[in-house]
Amino acid sequence: MLTILGFVMIATFLVLIMMKKMSPIAALVLIPALFCVFVGKGAHLGDYVLEGVGNLAPTAAMLMFAIVYFGVMIDVGLFDPIVRGILRFCKADPVRIVVGTAVLAAIVSLDGDGSTTFMITVSAMYPLYKRLKMSLVVMTGVAATANGVMNTLPWGGPTARAATALKVDASDIFVPMIPALAMGLVAVFLLSYALGLRERKRLGVLSLDDVLTKETATSDETVLVGAGGDGDRTKLTKKPTGSAGGAGTDAAADADATDADDEGFQGLDPHRATLRPKLYWFNAGLTVLLLTAMIMEWLPIPVLFLLGAALALTVNFPHMPDQKARIAAHAENVLNVTGMVFAAAVFTGVLQGTGMVDHMADWLVDAIPEGMGSQMGLVTGLLSIPLTYFMSNDGFYFGVLPVLAEAGQAHGVGTLEIARASIAGQALHMSSPLVPAVYVLVGMAKVEFGDHTRFTVKWAVLTSLVVLGSGILFGII
């Protein structure tokens, strides 16, 4: 009964948010609360929620101060050279921009933290997508899938969990899997290229000047709306040319028709009052030091970002009114993301507290046909795709993987083979509603979680299958 209710609860949640019948926060709270009553454990709902909140509180704190920190870095212009450099390389070509998104997300993922990866990637790429009117779900989908593949690094989490759960060395899991993971990354780049071609067909290719300079429109092409005051809003219109490039220019003109103070353009605005060019190298050094401290684990990540945010605010904005203004400017992102995390705590708390997760895992393991025993590597890889999406990595690697490994050993399949297969599903895992980092991604990109899910899941599953198939083809699994 708990097995059925667990699957029904997850399916109900996904259907409602993808159909936009409920907001993710409301669905994460109300649906598990309702199902907790259904299973007859409503009296324990408070205990389950508090336990879930307690488990995710450090993550919420980390995200809160990380958003403030990277928000300040965006304000002071730390990422402006990256944005302009990528734009000049991409030459306003949607294909290069989408591929550049995948490359940037993969490179930044080397730090092993998904939230940081998404903050930096969105900070750099959002202005380009916004100005060219490119699809933002393409950006979030590509970034999440690329990060999912790179999340298998030994310090990224899943590999370390698998090694701990099965008492093997993390390098023995990861190093042999490098060719298969490389094929997964190639699949992400090919996907990015294909999606970029689709965007290029829709928008055309713009010139660099069309994108970088919206203020240079001639007087016969410009319509000013408003008459003085801080609330002035400027709209630009361009004459159609009838060419493919003209179609792209029209798209840029439509993008420029948004408010002049739109957040999407702040990353490229060279005159904003918050810039601190004299402190550029201080901010760059502070960010490198922060990321190094994260990788070396000098302090817990929430503590690092708390210290980093306080130092960045104090040095860049020494006056209290300016500090309050910066915090207020990023309050919406902070509230959206941390709200999602605490709402997700209700979902995970009920799943684990009621025993739904354990029953679902046991049912899936028991459903494996007897004749598939010798193929437990393939079975583990296939199960890792949905299971790491529907439950946390901790739940899968510490609860399900040991059972799969034991079943594999009974049929002569080595523990390392099972461990390697278990990381194949990470490309999809990074878009799971139970992963706090994904709310950073969709929140900063201003994308509905349901839209992101609907777009990304199919491509992420395909990428996971490429990793698994490559592992089998190369004899790794």
Disulfide bonds with the S-S distance in Angstrom:
none
